[in-house]
């Protein structure tokens, strides 16, 4: 280990990715953390069976001599027990993310995976940085760098804020640096499927029948994309489909009809677990259906729109979509049964079927070869 002098601290190069840690040979616990843009002094010591770390300051604002003197002061105070009142060093973003994702009440495994993928894609170079080294300037610049995709920029940095605020429950951190961000305006496109005959023609033309069944199911159930892609056969029952965990953090049961079983018939038996299997996908399931003109969420909006136009009450449409009711009565007291919602589902499916009315019925729903279906 080197002696961390002014000359040494000035000459040690910035890293290209991960943070390097240099420990002083004379003052036990004094360290210089060197990252891509900053060099930061820390003092670290085991106190009462816990590793405690405090940031002294950034070099060269804090000189080596000042850092050494401060470290000696901490060593003296912590040795007398005052260290019990010193903050445990801020966790890295990666550690804070792990702690957040370990929460038992987090929405679902799919949500955990999606969040981790977002951080790996957009914030990977920050994962080894202590949270207190991520500045307002850094988050503003990262947000601006994603301006071509405003929704992704907003969602990524807002999730960063959520992880930061979760860490504040345990660590003495300031307000999240995202307070400096001017969020991009997001305008939902509100797309629905205006021409259901064109939709029918497009879906019938898909090469892979599994993708065809996927789009049919989300149109006739209003399911979110992830809800359908993670659907397991054990949760498909004779009269309903069970979703153990949904976006709003609770389970959901949706009444289904004979029509839904007919839609699912081509994919039955392809996989023991997944309704939509794929040998190339995560855990053996489909993760990226072939794109068509209308997004998966446009199918959900279409389900809701057709339901309203068919005369289904807005409150009932919300129940079919598993939306959280706005009223206290709706949230805490009203629990409509599956049989209570089934007539509404019947109405929506009949209206959708009537609007589709293909000129030529789709050929061979049951006749697709097993080999074609299993191809991806």
Helices and strands as residue ranges (DSSP letters): H 6-11, E 20-23, E 30-34, E 39-47, E 50-59, H 64-79, G 82-85, H 93-101, H 109-122, G 124-126, G 131-133, H 136-145, G 147-149, H 150-167, G 177-180, H 196-204, H 209-221, H 225-229, G 233-235, E 240-243, E 252-255, H 258-264, G 265-267, G 282-284, H 296-309, H 314-320, H 328-332, H 338-356, H 370-374
